[in-house]
């Protein structure tokens, strides 16, 4: 059963027009919603309670805005960090295509440059992970299967790129 405080969250999520009551379409969503399993996770990083000075710093304020600035009710909305990382991912894709082209043409002139660029992309993905961990709890982070995939691929890519330097 849900306590009173949690019921407010569920009601707010279902009351799309914020009219304080459920219309027919919204009530139909209730029927769908009762079939779900709900779980409550802490939203913010443990930095908030363990290092409040750091968590309330101007730098953290900017990082939190980058992470949390999207509309929580719009599943297609992207945060500033999401947009930045999508651009980085697009650039990474261009580099992978260029590297593949050079490999297929047996041109080895730029091999060390591509290795360095891959390492930089790996580091950027690690920085994204660290920023997210500074702003949100592990439970909030892992509530998204795409973030779990991102975490796995980030650390795999980073570790593999570090093998070059070992």
C-alpha positions in Angstrom: 0.0 0.0 0.0 1.1 3.6 -0.6 1.2 6.1 2.2 -0.4 9.5 1.9 2.9 11.2 0.7 3.5 8.7 -2.1 -0.2 8.9 -3.2 0.4 12.6 -3.9 3.2 11.7 -6.3 1.1 9.1 -8.1 -1.9 11.5 -8.3 0.3 14.3 -9.7 1.7 12.0 -12.3 -1.8 11.0 -13.4 -3.4 14.5 -13.3 -2.1 15.7 -16.7 -4.1 18.9 -16.8 -3.3 19.7 -13.1 -7.0 20.3 -12.5 -7.0 18.6 -9.1 -9.3 15.8 -10.4 -9.0 13.0 -12.9 -10.8 13.3 -16.3 -11.9 10.2 -18.2 -8.6 9.8 -20.1 -6.6 10.4 -16.9 -8.7 7.8 -15.1 -7.9 5.3 -17.9 -4.3 5.9 -17.1 -5.1 4.9 -13.5 -6.3 1.5 -14.7 -3.0 1.1 -16.5 -1.0 2.4 -13.5 -2.4 0.0 -11.0 -0.8 -2.8 -13.1 2.7 -1.3 -12.5 5.0 -1.9 -9.6 6.1 1.4 -8.1 9.4 1.9 -6.2 10.7 5.0 -4.6 14.3 5.9 -4.9 16.3 8.7 -3.4 16.7 11.2 -6.3 19.9 13.0 -5.2 23.4 11.9 -4.6 24.7 11.1 -1.2 26.9 14.1 -1.6 23.9 16.1 -0.5 24.0 14.7 3.0 27.6 13.7 3.3 29.3 16.8 1.9 26.6 19.6 1.9 29.2 22.3 1.3 30.3 20.7 -1.9 26.8 19.8 -2.9 25.7 23.4 -2.5 28.7 25.0 -4.2 28.3 27.1 -7.4 30.0 24.5 -9.5 27.6 21.8 -8.3 24.7 24.1 -8.9 25.7 24.4 -12.6 26.2 20.6 -12.8 22.8 19.9 -11.2 21.2 22.3 -13.7 22.8 20.4 -16.5 21.5 17.1 -15.2 18.0 18.0 -13.9 16.9 20.9 -16.2 14.4 18.9 -18.3 10.7 18.6 -17.8 10.1 15.4 -15.7 6.7 14.8 -17.4 8.1 15.0 -20.9 9.7 11.7 -21.7 11.2 13.1 -24.9 12.9 16.0 -23.1 16.7 16.1 -22.9 18.8 17.8 -20.3 21.8 20.0 -21.2 24.1 17.2 -20.3 22.2 14.8 -22.5 22.4 17.2 -25.4 26.2 17.7 -24.9 26.8 13.9 -24.6 24.7 13.3 -27.8 26.9 15.7 -29.7 30.0 14.0 -28.3 28.5 10.6 -29.3 27.9 11.9 -32.8 31.5 13.1 -33.1 32.7 9.7 -31.7 30.6 8.0 -34.5 32.3 10.2 -37.1 35.7 9.3 -35.7 34.9 5.6 -35.7 33.7 5.8 -39.4 36.9 7.6 -40.3 39.1 5.2 -38.4 37.3 2.3 -40.1 37.8 3.9 -43.5 41.6 4.2 -42.9 41.7 0.6 -41.6 40.0 -0.7 -44.7 42.4 1.3 -46.9 45.3 0.0 -44.9 46.5 3.5 -44.1 48.3 3.4 -40.7 49.5 7.0 -40.7 46.9 8.1 -38.2 46.7 5.0 -35.9 48.2 6.7 -32.9 46.0 9.8 -33.4 42.9 7.6 -33.5 44.0 5.8 -30.3 44.4 9.1 -28.5 41.0 10.4 -29.7 39.3 7.2 -28.6 40.9 7.6 -25.2 39.7 11.1 -25.0 36.1 10.0 -25.8 36.4 7.3 -23.2 37.5 9.9 -20.6 34.6 12.2 -21.6 32.1 9.3 -21.0 33.7 8.7 -17.6 33.4 12.4 -16.8 29.7 12.2 -17.7 29.3 9.2 -15.4 31.1 11.0 -12.5 28.9 14.1 -13.0 25.7 12.0 -12.9 27.0 10.2 -9.8 27.7 13.6 -8.1 24.1 14.8 -8.9 21.9 11.7 -8.6 21.7 8.6 -6.4 22.9 5.2 -7.6 19.3 4.0 -7.3 18.0 6.8 -9.5 20.8 6.2 -12.0 20.1 2.5 -12.2 16.3 3.0 -12.5 16.9 3.5 -16.2 18.0 0.5 -18.3 19.7 2.8 -20.8 21.9 4.3 -18.1 22.8 0.8 -16.9 23.9 0.1 -20.5 25.7 3.4 -20.7 27.6 2.6 -17.5 28.6 -0.8 -18.7 29.8 0.4 -22.1 31.5 3.5 -20.6 33.7 1.4 -18.3 34.3 -1.2 -20.9 35.4 1.4 -23.5 37.5 3.2 -20.9 39.3 0.0 -19.7 39.9 -1.3 -23.3 41.3 2.1 -24.3 43.6 2.1 -21.2 45.1 -1.3 -22.3 46.9 0.6 -25.1 48.9 2.5 -22.5 49.7 -0.5 -20.3 
